Amino acid sequence: NAGVMQNPRHLVRRRGQEARLRCSPVKGHSHVYWYRQLPEEGLKFMVYLQKENIIDESGMPKERFSAEFPKEGPSILRIQQVVRGDSAAYFCASSPGITASRGSPLHFGNGTRLTVT
Amino acid sequence: AQSVSQHNHHVILSEAASLELGCNYSYGGTVNLFWYVQYPGQHLQLLLKYFSGDPLVKGIKGFEAEFIKSKFSFNLRKPSVQWSDTAEYFCAVNARVDSGGYQKVTFGTGTKLQVIP
């Protein structure tokens, strides 16, 4: 009964490198959310994806950040040319999205802690 | 746009003390409400949820929350806390995005609870 799997758990990148964060949702879940957690700031919504579609990316920085959720394989959050300010914990969550009116609770992964040196 | 406010950023209690964490949201339509808990170094876990019906919701580990629609509030309570309740608590609202016709989950900034033995 695998939950949401995120890898890597910890990722260290030098400034200017690329970071790729992976998220495999709960089996059968077709909705994926990415959140960023900074100390004292709580969880900030970044992007909401369904299979092959970006539904809402209003929380994503306009530059350097991108996300995808392909038909096959995990969801990927990519950060290009990382800067120190990108250091944070990035959490992925999934839901089945059974009906729009029910609002299924989110299942969270363990997160990826990105450190930019 | 929907928003969630958690008024207490850091709460310190002695064991056996009663707990109440405030949560207010801003959204005029139908909402689903959640409380999540994040123990140190772990991912978020669902404590309890409100969809409809009885506004007093009971969750795991003796937690409960009351939905007061007129006050747009969903406060979390526990009559007697334990040292093991030391964690960060997040209130979340799942509501329909008016312009997009889809559900979106918004989190509060979190409340860090420290229980002293």
Interface residues (C-beta under 8 A of the other chain):
Chain A: Y33 Y35 E40 E41 G42 L43 K44 F45 Y48 I55 D56 F91 A93 G97 A100 S101 R102 G103 P105 L106 F108 G109 N110 G111
Chain B: Q6 H9 T30 V31 N32 F34 Y36 Q42 H43 L44 Q45 L46 K49 F51 F90 A92 N94 A95 R96 V97 G100 G101 Y102 Q103 K104 V105 T106 F107 G108 T109 G110
